[in-house]
Amino acid sequence: MTEELRSGGEAGRGPLATVGTHAALALGALVMAFPFYWMVTTGLKGPAEALSFPPTLIPKAPTLSNFRQVWQEQPFGRYLLNSGFVSTAVTLGVLVTSSLAAHAFARMRFWGRELLFGAFLATMMIPFEVVLIPDFLIIRQLGWFDSYLALIVPWTASVFGIFLLRQTFLGIPDELFEASQLDGCGHGRFLFRVALPLVTPALVTVALVTFLGSWNSLLWPLVVTHRQELMVVQVGLVSYLGEEGSQYQLVMAAATVSILPIVVLFLAAQRHFVEGIARTGLKS
């Protein structure tokens, strides 16, 4: 039925409408991609060309010296390693806690379940700046200030991850859960052996969103870390902006280095990401 509707809809549109749609999508893609293009090309320019007016869209004499200079002046390798370690640990923690909590909200029956789930969702409306100082004081009292624990532990639970996986778990037929119970599976075995393999796209979506959010995090790492060897890439980039703010070619080269791993990760996982969003229903 879906294929018939799709084919019927495509047949009902004229060639002019199709060309117009593709032209609009292409224009939107160009607008979205231009800032990234400008960032990369500016990082390939020399100091004079980077400040020239009118600006050049294509570097006249592309050079990689800016990237070498950035890598030599700042320990960007250490920054990338810290961000990779912190983001990976946070992502693994979110996947574990979100899977367990989402299964409980989707399959288990207990008093106050809907109320508790609603309270979870309500926390998404609280701005992070409101809880920044209380969270910082807790970190200080625990003795975690200026450590990896401060960067990782507070973010190993995600309301968005719980919501997304709960909605996906609700799409699994109840008959499958009942059949697994007849075979002697408890909640734990059903979750890890049956449910999670069926919701791989949703897991990839949660992992990608979490990793991206952790990689781009700036305010919290800036507050809870002081030593340079603990700096993540965004904090390192900000410190570099302060030192080299007038040398735009170096700033753009540093920004390109910081964003490249995320672009590669997203391109590698985009199919699962789109599928996970498309398959996540709104069943309650």
Helices and strands as residue ranges (DSSP letters): H 2-12, H 15-43, H 47-50, H 65-73, H 76-107, H 113-122, G 123-125, H 128-142, H 148-152, G 153-155, H 159-170, H 174-182, H 187-190, I 191-195, H 196-198, H 200-215, H 219-224, G 228-230, H 233-243, H 248-279
